[in-house]
Amino acid sequence: MDDRVIVTVFTVIDDVLKATEHQEHSLAQVSDGEGLTVAVVAALYFQNHQERSLYLLQRLGYLSGQLSVSRFNRRLHRLGHWLGGSLSILGESFAPGEVFILDSVPLPVGRRGRASRCRKVRRRDFCGYCRAKKEQFFGWRLHLICTPDGLPVAFEMLPAAYQDLPPLHELAAVRPWGARVYTDKAYHSADDAASILADCGVRLIPVRRKNMKHQHGWADEYDLRLYRHPIETFNSQLDKMGIERL
């Protein structure tokens, strides 16, 4: 674990709670910001094993008081929406820019053969196929926009059977006017690209298949090769963190 990362996470969450005038219980020994920090540290270092994260942070003195596992669980369910709010605020701080990268990554919740016994998600909408890995999976599909430096800006989660095009407008609409979004072949749609350009002023530049009649100019092809690698590296880091358990 990195002390600077833990302190930074707590500072950001605590500042967000204070800025929104969040009211905490007067008898709580551990603040809500510390409780949410435990959840984030569990995702970063313990593959979302929250009990282990809570135990270590208490033993190492990061928390101001004692917090049982059951009470932490109830508090996390009550404050879970603040994690999404904090991510949105952080994403807005990285949003100014001209270049963004969009890609999707599978988020399986279990083995494909055990889909009928899964209690987290049900229905055929969650049965998907990953062409890059050439395998079927059962769960969600994460659509992620990041900067060329690999910093995530916005994301959307949809059932695995859904195509990659539905979240395209929502993710591109909040980009600055004149920005360029580089994607892979799955997001190729001339109609959607024209609609996004007319409504938001954002250029969608997907990787085009070799048999297509209209190809990109040399400048767009150069930028595609230059900017496509960071998000692939970021997706690999998510897999290493154990994102399936989140």
C-alpha positions in Angstrom: 0.0 0.0 0.0 1.1 3.6 -0.7 0.5 6.1 2.1 0.3 9.0 -0.4 -2.5 7.2 -2.4 -4.5 6.5 0.8 -4.2 10.0 2.1 -5.1 11.5 -1.3 -8.2 9.3 -1.6 -9.4 10.3 1.8 -8.7 14.0 1.2 -10.7 14.0 -2.1 -13.7 12.1 -0.7 -13.7 14.3 2.5 -13.5 17.5 0.5 -16.4 16.3 -1.7 -18.6 15.5 1.3 -17.8 18.9 3.0 -18.5 20.8 -0.3 -21.9 19.3 -0.5 -22.6 20.0 3.2 -23.0 16.3 4.0 -24.2 15.7 7.6 -22.7 12.9 9.6 -24.0 11.2 12.7 -22.8 12.9 15.9 -22.0 9.6 17.6 -20.0 8.0 14.8 -16.4 7.2 15.8 -15.3 6.9 12.2 -16.2 9.6 9.7 -18.1 8.8 6.5 -15.1 9.8 4.5 -12.9 7.3 6.2 -15.5 4.6 5.6 -15.6 5.3 1.9 -11.8 5.3 1.9 -11.8 1.8 3.2 -13.9 0.7 0.2 -11.6 2.4 -2.3 -8.5 0.9 -0.7 -10.1 -2.5 -0.8 -10.6 -2.1 -4.6 -7.1 -0.8 -5.1 -5.0 -3.3 -3.1 -7.2 -6.2 -1.9 -9.3 -7.1 -4.9 -12.4 -5.7 -3.2 -11.9 -7.7 0.0 -13.4 -5.0 2.3 -13.1 -6.8 5.6 -9.3 -7.2 5.1 -9.0 -3.6 4.1 -10.9 -2.4 7.2 -8.8 -4.6 9.5 -5.5 -3.4 8.2 -6.4 0.3 8.1 -7.6 0.1 11.7 -4.4 -1.7 12.8 -2.2 0.8 11.0 -3.9 3.8 12.5 -5.5 5.3 9.4 -9.0 5.3 11.0 -9.9 7.7 13.9 -11.9 5.0 15.8 -13.2 1.5 15.8 -15.6 0.2 13.2 -17.1 -3.3 13.0 -17.5 -5.2 9.8 -21.4 -5.2 10.0 -21.6 -1.5 10.7 -19.1 -0.7 7.9 -21.3 -2.8 5.5 -24.4 -0.9 6.5 -22.7 2.4 6.2 -21.2 1.6 2.8 -24.7 0.6 1.4 -26.0 3.9 2.7 -23.2 6.0 1.2 -22.4 4.1 -1.9 -23.8 6.8 -4.2 -21.1 9.2 -3.0 -18.4 7.1 -4.7 -20.1 7.6 -8.0 -20.4 11.4 -7.3 -16.7 11.6 -6.4 -15.8 9.9 -9.6 -17.9 12.3 -11.7 -16.3 15.3 -10.0 -12.8 13.8 -10.7 -13.7 13.1 -14.3 -14.8 16.7 -14.8 -11.4 17.9 -13.6 -9.7 15.8 -16.4 -12.4 16.6 -19.0 -10.8 19.7 -20.6 -8.8 18.6 -23.5 -8.9 17.8 -27.2 -8.1 14.1 -27.4 -9.9 11.2 -25.7 -9.9 7.4 -26.1 -13.0 5.2 -25.9 -13.0 1.4 -25.5 -15.0 -1.4 -23.9 -13.9 -4.2 -21.6 -15.9 -7.3 -20.5 -16.9 -7.5 -16.8 -17.9 -11.1 -16.1 -19.7 -11.9 -12.9 -19.2 -15.6 -13.2 -18.5 -18.5 -15.6 -20.7 -18.8 -18.7 -21.8 -22.3 -17.8 -23.0 -21.2 -14.4 -25.1 -18.3 -15.6 -28.4 -20.0 -14.8 -27.4 -20.2 -11.1 -26.1 -16.6 -10.8 -28.0 -14.5 -8.4 -26.4 -11.1 -9.2 -27.7 -10.7 -12.7 -30.2 -12.7 -14.7 -31.7 -12.8 -18.2 -30.1 -13.4 -21.6 -29.2 -9.7 -21.8 -26.1 -10.4 -19.7 -24.8 -13.1 -22.1 -22.1 -11.5 -24.3 -19.2 -12.3 -26.5 -15.7 -10.7 -26.5 -14.2 -10.7 -30.0 -10.8 -9.6 -28.9 -10.5 -12.6 -26.5 -12.7 -14.9 -28.6 -14.7 -16.0 -25.6 -18.2 -15.8 -24.2 -18.9 -14.3 -20.8 -21.8 -13.5 -18.5 -22.1 -10.1 -16.9 -21.5 -6.5 -17.9 -19.6 -4.5 -20.5 -17.7 -1.5 -19.3 -17.4 1.5 -21.7 -14.6 3.8 -20.6 -13.3 7.1 -21.8 -9.8 8.1 -20.8 -7.2 10.8 -21.7 -4.0 10.0 -23.7 -2.2 9.7 -20.3 -4.5 6.9 -19.3 -6.6 8.9 -16.8 -10.3 7.8 -16.8 -12.8 10.6 -17.5 -16.2 8.9 -17.8 -17.7 5.4 -17.9 -20.9 3.5 -18.5 -21.9 -0.1 -17.7 -24.4 -2.0 -19.8 -25.4 -5.7 -20.0 -23.0 -7.7 -22.0 -25.4 -8.5 -24.9 -25.9 -4.8 -25.7 -23.9 -3.3 -28.6 -21.2 -0.8 -28.1 -23.1 2.0 -29.8 -25.9 2.8 -27.3 -23.7 4.6 -24.7 -21.8 6.5 -27.4 -23.8 9.7 -27.5 -24.0 10.0 -23.7 -20.2 9.6 -23.3 -19.3 11.9 -26.1 -21.9 14.6 -25.3 -19.9 15.8 -22.2 -16.6 16.2 -24.1 -15.5 19.8 -25.0 -16.5 21.3 -28.3 -14.0 20.4 -31.0 -12.6 17.3 -29.1 -11.6 14.1 -30.9 -12.6 10.7 -29.6 -10.6 7.7 -30.9 -12.3 4.3 -30.8 -12.0 0.8 -32.2 -14.0 -0.9 -34.9 -16.9 -1.8 -32.6 -17.9 1.9 -32.4 -18.0 2.5 -36.2 -21.2 4.1 -37.3 -21.3 6.9 -39.9 -24.8 8.0 -38.8 -23.9 8.2 -35.1 -20.6 10.0 -35.9 -22.4 12.6 -38.0 -25.1 13.1 -35.3 -22.5 13.5 -32.5 -20.5 16.0 -34.6 -23.7 18.1 -35.3 -25.0 18.0 -31.8 -21.8 18.2 -29.7 -19.1 19.3 -32.1 -17.1 16.1 -31.2 -15.3 14.1 -33.9 -15.6 10.4 -33.6 -12.6 8.6 -35.2 -13.0 4.8 -35.1 -10.6 2.3 -36.5 -11.9 1.3 -40.0 -11.8 -2.0 -41.6 -9.5 -2.5 -44.5 -12.4 -3.4 -46.9 -14.2 -0.1 -46.3 -14.4 2.3 -49.2 -13.7 5.5 -47.3 -10.6 5.5 -45.1 -9.1 8.1 -42.8 -6.5 10.5 -43.9 -2.9 10.0 -43.0 -3.2 12.4 -40.0 -6.1 10.5 -38.4 -4.4 7.2 -39.0 -1.2 8.4 -37.3 -3.2 9.7 -34.3 -5.1 6.4 -34.1 -1.8 4.4 -33.8 -0.5 7.0 -31.3 -3.4 7.2 -28.9 -4.9 3.7 -29.0 -2.2 2.1 -26.7 -2.9 3.9 -23.4 -6.4 2.6 -22.9 -5.3 -0.9 -23.7 -2.7 -0.6 -20.9 -5.3 0.8 -18.6 -7.7 -2.1 -19.3 -4.9 -4.5 -18.4 -4.4 -2.7 -15.1 -8.1 -3.1 -14.4 -7.9 -6.8 -15.0 -4.8 -7.0 -12.7 -6.8 -5.2 -10.0 -9.5 -7.9 -10.2 -12.2 -5.7 -11.6 -14.6 -8.7 -11.9 -14.9 -8.7 -8.1 -16.0 -5.0 -8.0 
